[in-house]
Amino acid sequence: MQATIAGKTVADWQASHPLLTPLMALRPLSWFNPALAPAAEALADVGLSRADVADADARLRRFAPYLARVFPDAAASGGIIESPLLPLPAMRAALWAEAGLADGGGLWLKADNLLPISGSIKARGGIYEVLKHAESLALSHGLLREGDDYAGLDSAEARAFFGGYRVAVGSTGNLGLSIGIISAKLGFQASVHMSADARQWKKDLLRCHGVEVVEYPSDYSVAVAEGRKQAASDPRCHFVDDENSVNLFLGYAVAAERLRGQLVEQGVRVDAEHPLLVYLPCGVGGGPGGVAFGLKLAFGDAVHCLFAEPTHAPCMLLGVYTGLHDDVAVQDFGIDNLTAADGLAVGRPSGFVGRAMQRLIDGYYTVDDAELYRLLALLEREQGLRLEPSALAGMPGPLRVLSETQGYRQRLGLSAERLARASHLVWGTGGGMVPPAEMDAYLAEGRRRLTA
């Protein structure tokens, strides 16, 4: 008897949703969202507001003196967790030449691989959620009072207080690094439940920080489920729920207003005649979803956000395309969730993000591992920048838009003239903490792909 998914066989799903056939065959593809709606209408789907993002930003600013004191790499920015915006003229020239394109706008990198403390986009949401939890505990127990200098939390008294509480998370790696590092620094007992996809160096680094690492032979969803179950039995344990956390989402969303200031500094206009297209690597969806929400608040319909996933782990595309969201996993359709893009190796998407953002994301596309490695080496050759494989998922995005045949550009009024004035922004989600030997191995594989 054939297994069914939401009452239909796989063959039935393929008949009603033809994109599933190439998706199941692991072929790189693009899908531009027919349900996209104006930001003024669709932002209400999220259930969060501009004020919520401003509150998150204010909280991060309150903690900035503490972060600057305890993390040397955050001192230069005064404890503000932010990354540079980098132009990529040489990479643009190489990509456009490969595709035979004469024009189509400029190319930029939002270098979250260089974020302080944990070297990935997860330093935004992950650290924010732990700080919010710490603030709540400290205020309710009189350790902090309104108006205090939060640098005072760098004390034996504060660490002893937080040591009576636990923080836990399930992760493929980068979220675990951000949660573990900040939790341990504050004094919390920290546990990170790691999936089989997690790199050994990430586990080793966490243990060096005094974090308990619990390893599973299964994928991300199992690690999250087990972590959640164990935390539920301990009332003094805060579980960071990557699949459903509003606090993670808001921590990521803070990036948008900061990016607006960076674009102004670089002389980049963003409006209807100068569109901004942003390409976000997507795992479970919290990071790209939060960033995209902030971007839509900041720029409205002048910004266009696309999610990029590995061909072997296209969980968000699958969830949104079928309308099943977190009621479906890639394994249900015979897709193995095995990819070199360990940060994106997620089989089941966030139902919260998928439903909240389904009318705000312009499109989704998939990239195979060979292309991720090739682009990794190409970026290092052309710009001297080093990202981990998963962070390169955004790089093919401009070419997917400029070559699409689904009527997306016409439908949104993205004429050749407008696209010539566009800015394409690739979100560089991680790589800043990759050990040199590991990065050398990535580059060796990428160079092999470049010359193949």
BELWOFEN-V508798 format. One record per residue. RES is the residue in one letter. SS is DSSP state (A for helix, B for strand, O for the rest). PSI is psi in whole degrees, 0 to 359 (none if undefined). D_FIRST is the distance of its C-alpha to the first C-alpha in whole Angstrom. Layout:
res:RES ss:SS psi:PSI d_first:D_FIRST
res:RES ss:SS psi:PSI d_first:D_FIRST
This chain:
res:M ss:O psi:133 d_first:0
res:Q ss:O psi:137 d_first:4
res:A ss:O psi:149 d_first:6
res:T ss:B psi:153 d_first:9
res:I ss:B psi:114 d_first:13
res:A ss:O psi:40 d_first:15
res:G ss:O psi:3 d_first:13
res:K ss:B psi:146 d_first:12
res:T ss:B psi:164 d_first:10
res:V ss:A psi:320 d_first:12
res:A ss:A psi:320 d_first:13
res:D ss:A psi:317 d_first:14
res:W ss:A psi:319 d_first:16
res:Q ss:A psi:324 d_first:18
res:A ss:A psi:321 d_first:19
res:S ss:A psi:339 d_first:20
res:H ss:O psi:83 d_first:22
res:P ss:O psi:338 d_first:23
res:L ss:A psi:339 d_first:24
res:L ss:A psi:329 d_first:21
res:T ss:A psi:308 d_first:21
res:P ss:A psi:331 d_first:24
res:L ss:A psi:315 d_first:23
res:M ss:A psi:334 d_first:20
res:A ss:O psi:2 d_first:22
res:L ss:O psi:30 d_first:25
res:R ss:O psi:133 d_first:28
res:P ss:O psi:134 d_first:31
res:L ss:O psi:169 d_first:31
res:S ss:B psi:146 d_first:32
res:W ss:B psi:120 d_first:32
res:F ss:B psi:128 d_first:34
res:N ss:O psi:112 d_first:34
res:P ss:O psi:346 d_first:34
res:A ss:O psi:7 d_first:35
res:L ss:O psi:135 d_first:38
res:A ss:O psi:161 d_first:40
res:P ss:O psi:144 d_first:44
res:A ss:A psi:321 d_first:45
res:A ss:A psi:332 d_first:47
res:E ss:A psi:314 d_first:44
res:A ss:A psi:339 d_first:41
res:L ss:A psi:333 d_first:43
res:A ss:A psi:338 d_first:43
res:D ss:A psi:333 d_first:39
res:V ss:A psi:328 d_first:40
res:G ss:O psi:12 d_first:42
res:L ss:O psi:163 d_first:44
res:S ss:O psi:174 d_first:48
res:R ss:A psi:324 d_first:50
res:A ss:A psi:325 d_first:52
res:D ss:A psi:319 d_first:49
res:V ss:A psi:319 d_first:49
res:A ss:A psi:323 d_first:53
res:D ss:A psi:318 d_first:53
res:A ss:A psi:318 d_first:51
res:D ss:A psi:318 d_first:53
res:A ss:A psi:322 d_first:56
res:R ss:A psi:317 d_first:54
res:L ss:A psi:325 d_first:54
res:R ss:A psi:324 d_first:58
res:R ss:A psi:325 d_first:59
res:F ss:A psi:350 d_first:57
res:A ss:A psi:317 d_first:58
res:P ss:A psi:324 d_first:62
res:Y ss:A psi:312 d_first:60
res:L ss:A psi:320 d_first:57
res:A ss:A psi:328 d_first:60
res:R ss:A psi:319 d_first:62
res:V ss:A psi:346 d_first:59
res:F ss:O psi:107 d_first:57
res:P ss:A psi:325 d_first:60
res:D ss:A psi:353 d_first:58
res:A ss:A psi:354 d_first:58
res:A ss:A psi:321 d_first:61
res:A ss:O psi:329 d_first:62
res:S ss:O psi:10 d_first:60
res:G ss:O psi:23 d_first:62
res:G ss:O psi:4 d_first:58
res:I ss:O psi:125 d_first:56
res:I ss:O psi:96 d_first:53
res:E ss:O psi:157 d_first:53
res:S ss:O psi:159 d_first:53
res:P ss:O psi:159 d_first:54
res:L ss:B psi:118 d_first:54
res:L ss:B psi:130 d_first:54
res:P ss:B psi:148 d_first:55
res:L ss:O psi:63 d_first:53
res:P ss:A psi:320 d_first:55
res:A ss:A psi:320 d_first:55
res:M ss:A psi:320 d_first:51
res:R ss:A psi:313 d_first:51
res:A ss:A psi:318 d_first:53
res:A ss:A psi:315 d_first:51
res:L ss:A psi:315 d_first:48
res:W ss:A psi:322 d_first:49
res:A ss:A psi:318 d_first:51
res:E ss:A psi:322 d_first:48
res:A ss:A psi:355 d_first:46
res:G ss:O psi:31 d_first:49
res:L ss:O psi:139 d_first:50
res:A ss:O psi:327 d_first:54
res:D ss:O psi:186 d_first:53
res:G ss:O psi:16 d_first:51
res:G ss:O psi:180 d_first:52
res:G ss:B psi:163 d_first:53
res:L ss:B psi:133 d_first:51
res:W ss:B psi:157 d_first:51
res:L ss:B psi:125 d_first:49
res:K ss:B psi:104 d_first:49
res:A ss:O psi:65 d_first:49
res:D ss:A psi:349 d_first:48
res:N ss:A psi:342 d_first:47
res:L ss:A psi:9 d_first:51
res:L ss:O psi:139 d_first:51
res:P ss:O psi:163 d_first:53
res:I ss:O psi:305 d_first:51
res:S ss:O psi:7 d_first:48
res:G ss:O psi:29 d_first:48
res:S ss:B psi:171 d_first:45
res:I ss:O psi:334 d_first:44
res:K ss:A psi:345 d_first:43
res:A ss:A psi:339 d_first:46
res:R ss:A psi:291 d_first:46
res:G ss:A psi:318 d_first:44
res:G ss:A psi:310 d_first:43
res:I ss:A psi:321 d_first:47
res:Y ss:A psi:313 d_first:48
res:E ss:A psi:318 d_first:45
res:V ss:A psi:320 d_first:47
res:L ss:A psi:320 d_first:50
res:K ss:A psi:317 d_first:50
res:H ss:A psi:317 d_first:48
res:A ss:A psi:317 d_first:52
res:E ss:A psi:315 d_first:54
res:S ss:A psi:314 d_first:52
res:L ss:A psi:315 d_first:53
res:A ss:A psi:320 d_first:56
res:L ss:A psi:319 d_first:58
res:S ss:A psi:339 d_first:57
res:H ss:O psi:11 d_first:58
res:G ss:O psi:9 d_first:61
res:L ss:O psi:332 d_first:61
res:L ss:O psi:150 d_first:61
res:R ss:O psi:155 d_first:63
res:E ss:O psi:131 d_first:63
res:G ss:O psi:353 d_first:65
res:D ss:O psi:156 d_first:65
res:D ss:O psi:116 d_first:65
res:Y ss:A psi:350 d_first:61
res:A ss:A psi:339 d_first:62
res:G ss:A psi:346 d_first:64
res:L ss:A psi:350 d_first:60
res:D ss:O psi:73 d_first:61
res:S ss:O psi:157 d_first:63
res:A ss:A psi:323 d_first:62
res:E ss:A psi:314 d_first:62
res:A ss:A psi:317 d_first:59
res:R ss:A psi:323 d_first:57
res:A ss:A psi:321 d_first:58
res:F ss:A psi:308 d_first:57
res:F ss:A psi:335 d_first:54
res:G ss:O psi:347 d_first:53
res:G ss:O psi:4 d_first:52
res:Y ss:O psi:159 d_first:49
res:R ss:B psi:151 d_first:46
res:V ss:B psi:134 d_first:44
res:A ss:B psi:153 d_first:40
res:V ss:B psi:151 d_first:38
res:G ss:B psi:139 d_first:34
res:S ss:B psi:153 d_first:35
res:T ss:O psi:350 d_first:34
res:G ss:O psi:295 d_first:38
res:N ss:A psi:320 d_first:40
res:L ss:A psi:320 d_first:40
res:G ss:A psi:320 d_first:40
res:L ss:A psi:312 d_first:43
res:S ss:A psi:315 d_first:45
res:I ss:A psi:314 d_first:44
res:G ss:A psi:315 d_first:45
res:I ss:A psi:312 d_first:48
res:I ss:A psi:323 d_first:50
res:S ss:A psi:313 d_first:49
res:A ss:A psi:322 d_first:50
res:K ss:A psi:320 d_first:53
res:L ss:A psi:333 d_first:54
res:G ss:O psi:355 d_first:53
res:F ss:O psi:152 d_first:50
res:Q ss:B psi:121 d_first:48
res:A ss:B psi:136 d_first:45
res:S ss:B psi:130 d_first:42
res:V ss:B psi:121 d_first:39
res:H ss:B psi:113 d_first:36
res:M ss:B psi:135 d_first:35
res:S ss:O psi:169 d_first:31
res:A ss:O psi:338 d_first:31
res:D ss:O psi:342 d_first:32
res:A ss:O psi:138 d_first:35
res:R ss:O psi:145 d_first:38
res:Q ss:A psi:323 d_first:40
res:W ss:A psi:331 d_first:44
res:K ss:A psi:321 d_first:42
res:K ss:A psi:316 d_first:42
res:D ss:A psi:318 d_first:45
res:L ss:A psi:318 d_first:47
res:L ss:A psi:317 d_first:45
res:R ss:A psi:326 d_first:47
res:C ss:A psi:333 d_first:50
res:H ss:O psi:5 d_first:50
res:G ss:O psi:20 d_first:50
res:V ss:O psi:137 d_first:46
res:E ss:B psi:126 d_first:43
res:V ss:B psi:122 d_first:40
res:V ss:B psi:119 d_first:37
res:E ss:B psi:145 d_first:35
res:Y ss:O psi:144 d_first:31
res:P ss:O psi:357 d_first:29
res:S ss:O psi:187 d_first:26
res:D ss:O psi:187 d_first:27
res:Y ss:A psi:315 d_first:29
res:S ss:A psi:323 d_first:26
res:V ss:A psi:318 d_first:26
res:A ss:A psi:318 d_first:30
res:V ss:A psi:314 d_first:31
res:A ss:A psi:318 d_first:29
res:E ss:A psi:319 d_first:31
res:G ss:A psi:317 d_first:34
res:R ss:A psi:318 d_first:34
res:K ss:A psi:315 d_first:33
res:Q ss:A psi:320 d_first:36
res:A ss:A psi:328 d_first:38
res:A ss:A psi:337 d_first:37
res:S ss:O psi:359 d_first:39
res:D ss:O psi:107 d_first:42
res:P ss:O psi:345 d_first:44
res:R ss:O psi:13 d_first:46
res:C ss:B psi:129 d_first:43
res:H ss:B psi:120 d_first:43
res:F ss:B psi:125 d_first:39
res:V ss:B psi:108 d_first:39
res:D ss:O psi:94 d_first:36
res:D ss:O psi:334 d_first:35
res:E ss:O psi:334 d_first:32
res:N ss:O psi:2 d_first:34
res:S ss:O psi:121 d_first:38
res:V ss:A psi:325 d_first:40
res:N ss:A psi:318 d_first:43
res:L ss:A psi:312 d_first:41
res:F ss:A psi:315 d_first:41
res:L ss:A psi:325 d_first:45
res:G ss:A psi:320 d_first:46
res:Y ss:A psi:322 d_first:44
res:A ss:A psi:336 d_first:46
res:V ss:O psi:336 d_first:49
res:A ss:A psi:331 d_first:49
res:A ss:A psi:310 d_first:49
res:E ss:A psi:326 d_first:53
res:R ss:A psi:320 d_first:54
res:L ss:A psi:321 d_first:53
res:R ss:A psi:314 d_first:55
res:G ss:A psi:321 d_first:58
res:Q ss:A psi:321 d_first:57
res:L ss:A psi:319 d_first:56
res:V ss:A psi:315 d_first:60
res:E ss:A psi:326 d_first:61
res:Q ss:O psi:0 d_first:60
res:G ss:O psi:26 d_first:61
res:V ss:O psi:120 d_first:58
res:R ss:O psi:144 d_first:57
res:V ss:O psi:112 d_first:54
res:D ss:B psi:187 d_first:54
res:A ss:O psi:326 d_first:53
res:E ss:O psi:350 d_first:55
res:H ss:B psi:73 d_first:54
res:P ss:O psi:152 d_first:50
res:L ss:B psi:121 d_first:49
res:L ss:B psi:124 d_first:45
res:V ss:B psi:132 d_first:44
res:Y ss:B psi:117 d_first:41
res:L ss:B psi:116 d_first:39
res:P ss:B psi:139 d_first:37
res:C ss:O psi:126 d_first:34
res:G ss:O psi:258 d_first:32
res:V ss:O psi:336 d_first:31
res:G ss:O psi:348 d_first:33
res:G ss:A psi:313 d_first:36
res:G ss:A psi:303 d_first:39
res:P ss:A psi:326 d_first:38
res:G ss:A psi:314 d_first:38
res:G ss:A psi:316 d_first:41
res:V ss:A psi:314 d_first:43
res:A ss:A psi:322 d_first:42
res:F ss:A psi:313 d_first:43
res:G ss:A psi:320 d_first:46
res:L ss:A psi:320 d_first:47
res:K ss:A psi:324 d_first:46
res:L ss:A psi:321 d_first:48
res:A ss:A psi:321 d_first:51
res:F ss:A psi:355 d_first:50
res:G ss:A psi:225 d_first:48
res:D ss:A psi:1 d_first:47
res:A ss:A psi:347 d_first:49
res:V ss:B psi:143 d_first:47
res:H ss:B psi:119 d_first:43
res:C ss:B psi:132 d_first:41
res:L ss:B psi:140 d_first:38
res:F ss:B psi:139 d_first:35
res:A ss:B psi:133 d_first:35
res:E ss:B psi:157 d_first:32
res:P ss:B psi:151 d_first:30
res:T ss:O psi:333 d_first:28
res:H ss:O psi:359 d_first:26
res:A ss:O psi:55 d_first:26
res:P ss:O psi:55 d_first:26
res:C ss:A psi:319 d_first:25
res:M ss:A psi:317 d_first:28
res:L ss:A psi:313 d_first:27
res:L ss:A psi:315 d_first:24
res:G ss:A psi:317 d_first:24
res:V ss:A psi:317 d_first:27
res:Y ss:A psi:318 d_first:26
res:T ss:A psi:343 d_first:22
res:G ss:O psi:7 d_first:25
res:L ss:O psi:342 d_first:22
res:H ss:A psi:236 d_first:25
res:D ss:A psi:7 d_first:24
res:D ss:A psi:5 d_first:21
res:V ss:O psi:148 d_first:19
res:A ss:O psi:156 d_first:20
res:V ss:A psi:328 d_first:20
res:Q ss:A psi:333 d_first:18
res:D ss:A psi:334 d_first:15
res:F ss:A psi:20 d_first:16
res:G ss:O psi:16 d_first:16
res:I ss:O psi:132 d_first:20
res:D ss:O psi:348 d_first:21
res:N ss:O psi:31 d_first:24
res:L ss:O psi:114 d_first:27
res:T ss:O psi:151 d_first:30
res:A ss:O psi:342 d_first:34
res:A ss:O psi:74 d_first:34
res:D ss:A psi:326 d_first:34
res:G ss:A psi:346 d_first:35
res:L ss:A psi:10 d_first:32
res:A ss:O psi:74 d_first:30
res:V ss:O psi:129 d_first:28
res:G ss:O psi:334 d_first:24
res:R ss:O psi:127 d_first:24
res:P ss:O psi:167 d_first:27
res:S ss:O psi:119 d_first:30
res:G ss:A psi:326 d_first:29
res:F ss:A psi:308 d_first:33
res:V ss:A psi:316 d_first:34
res:G ss:A psi:315 d_first:31
res:R ss:A psi:319 d_first:32
res:A ss:A psi:325 d_first:35
res:M ss:A psi:5 d_first:36
res:Q ss:O psi:340 d_first:33
res:R ss:O psi:8 d_first:36
res:L ss:O psi:347 d_first:39
res:I ss:O psi:127 d_first:37
res:D ss:O psi:324 d_first:38
res:G ss:B psi:175 d_first:35
res:Y ss:B psi:145 d_first:33
res:Y ss:B psi:161 d_first:33
res:T ss:B psi:152 d_first:31
res:V ss:B psi:139 d_first:33
res:D ss:O psi:163 d_first:32
res:D ss:A psi:322 d_first:34
res:A ss:A psi:320 d_first:36
res:E ss:A psi:322 d_first:38
res:L ss:A psi:314 d_first:38
res:Y ss:A psi:317 d_first:40
res:R ss:A psi:315 d_first:42
res:L ss:A psi:326 d_first:43
res:L ss:A psi:314 d_first:44
res:A ss:A psi:323 d_first:47
res:L ss:A psi:318 d_first:48
res:L ss:A psi:320 d_first:49
res:E ss:A psi:320 d_first:50
res:R ss:A psi:317 d_first:52
res:E ss:A psi:326 d_first:53
res:Q ss:A psi:354 d_first:54
res:G ss:O psi:22 d_first:54
res:L ss:O psi:142 d_first:51
res:R ss:O psi:117 d_first:49
res:L ss:O psi:161 d_first:45
res:E ss:O psi:161 d_first:42
res:P ss:A psi:316 d_first:39
res:S ss:A psi:330 d_first:37
res:A ss:A psi:345 d_first:41
res:L ss:A psi:356 d_first:41
res:A ss:A psi:331 d_first:38
res:G ss:A psi:340 d_first:40
res:M ss:O psi:324 d_first:42
res:P ss:O psi:352 d_first:40
res:G ss:A psi:311 d_first:40
res:P ss:A psi:319 d_first:44
res:L ss:A psi:327 d_first:43
res:R ss:A psi:320 d_first:39
res:V ss:A psi:314 d_first:41
res:L ss:A psi:342 d_first:44
res:S ss:O psi:6 d_first:42
res:E ss:O psi:152 d_first:39
res:T ss:O psi:21 d_first:38
res:Q ss:O psi:3 d_first:36
res:G ss:O psi:11 d_first:40
res:Y ss:A psi:310 d_first:40
res:R ss:A psi:320 d_first:43
res:Q ss:A psi:317 d_first:45
res:R ss:A psi:324 d_first:43
res:L ss:O psi:5 d_first:45
res:G ss:O psi:26 d_first:48
res:L ss:O psi:75 d_first:48
res:S ss:O psi:166 d_first:50
res:A ss:A psi:323 d_first:51
res:E ss:A psi:316 d_first:55
res:R ss:A psi:319 d_first:53
res:L ss:A psi:333 d_first:51
res:A ss:A psi:336 d_first:54
res:R ss:O psi:6 d_first:55
res:A ss:O psi:161 d_first:52
res:S ss:B psi:125 d_first:51
res:H ss:B psi:122 d_first:48
res:L ss:B psi:115 d_first:47
res:V ss:B psi:127 d_first:45
res:W ss:B psi:111 d_first:44
res:G ss:O psi:91 d_first:45
res:T ss:O psi:345 d_first:43
res:G ss:B psi:168 d_first:44
res:G ss:O psi:349 d_first:45
res:G ss:O psi:339 d_first:49
res:M ss:O psi:7 d_first:48
res:V ss:O psi:128 d_first:46
res:P ss:O psi:148 d_first:48
res:P ss:A psi:318 d_first:50
res:A ss:A psi:322 d_first:49
res:E ss:A psi:317 d_first:45
res:M ss:A psi:321 d_first:47
res:D ss:A psi:322 d_first:48
res:A ss:A psi:319 d_first:45
res:Y ss:A psi:313 d_first:43
res:L ss:A psi:322 d_first:46
res:A ss:A psi:317 d_first:46
res:E ss:A psi:319 d_first:43
res:G ss:A psi:319 d_first:43
res:R ss:A psi:325 d_first:46
res:R ss:A psi:320 d_first:45
res:R ss:A psi:325 d_first:42
res:L ss:A psi:325 d_first:45
res:T ss:A psi:357 d_first:47
res:A ss:O psi:none d_first:44
